[in-house]
Structure formats: C-alpha cells, structure tokens
Amino acid sequence: MGETIFVLGGCRSGKSRHALALAEDRRGSANYFLATCVAYDEEMKERIRRHQEERGAKWQSVEAPLDLPEAIDRQSDAADVIVVDCLTLWMNNLIMEGQTDKEVYARAEKLKASLERAGCPVFIVSNEVGAGIVPENQLARRFRDLAGFTNQRMAGCADRVIWMVAGIPVIIKG
C-alpha cells in the first residue's frame, strides 16, 4: 500500500510547490501528475502551461477533472508516485456538473477508497477554504461546506497532513 500525504493551505501558500518537492524525493520513472483544472479562459491556459513547463518532462500529466478516484485506481499500480493538484478544483468541477451534495459526498468516499487501495505514494493538494468569512451566497457556502467535508475525509485517511502557511510547512498529522 502507498502512503497518502495531504497538503493543504490557502491560495498561494506554497502547497503545490511543497507537494511536488516532497514527491521529487520519491519519484522514479513513472511519475504521474493528476490535474483537475479545466481551462475556461486564456489566463488559466497560460497558468497551466507554466506549471507544466516547471514540472518538466519527468512528470506525466493526466487530466482528471471529474474521474479522480478512477484515475488514481488506473495509475497507482504502475506509478512510482502520484501528485493530485488540486482537490478543491475537482470539487468545483463536480458541483458545476450539477452533482447533488449526496453525489459529491459519495465521490469523496470513492476518492478515499482509491487512496486506501493505492499502490504508490499519493500527494494530494487542497485549499483550506473554511478559515475565512462566511460567504454571502448559497453556492459559495455550499462549496465551502463540501470542500470542508472532503478535506476532513482526506485528512482522516492520510498518513501525513501538512498545512502550508506563507510557504512554511506545518505538520499537523504524521
């Protein structure tokens, strides 16, 4: 069984960079980056291109905007390491696809099960969205609540949990 390392923090806290740095220590020849982002505009396309360039050819990118648990299942037996970036974009995609809260909860449980089956280390990046103000609209509050639930599920099953604060990793589990 592989180890699960959950790295979360606020926007621009250094969580993706830290997860990749930790994964670099474990990587071999089969290194998978599971990307959940959907590029809806030119700025996001450029951001994705820069991130791919920074990772370089040593990482194989797999687009998994909706089928994240299945992508982990498909890749984990052959992979030396997997990095998932990021969980909150995956949640957003599920919500935008019209999934109900019950369906999103079920997908989070399926993700948890795929992590428990994984045959390689999996690093999961996620945003901590519950430390701010209460959002003013129903959709934003729904997203915050679903992300909070999913982050709790991932932290619960993870071997290690790292909270990134201003580029500084704070180990909160493991």
Secondary structure, 3 states (H helix, E strand, C coil): CCCEEEEEECCCCCHHHHHHHHHHCCCCCCEEEEECCCCCCHHHHHHHHHHHHHHCCCCEEEECCCCHHHHHHHHHCCCCEEEEECHHHHHHHHHHCCCCHHHHHHHHHHHHHHHHHCCCCEEEEEECCCCCCCCCCHHHHHHHHHHHHHHHHHHHHCCEEEEEECCEEEEEEC
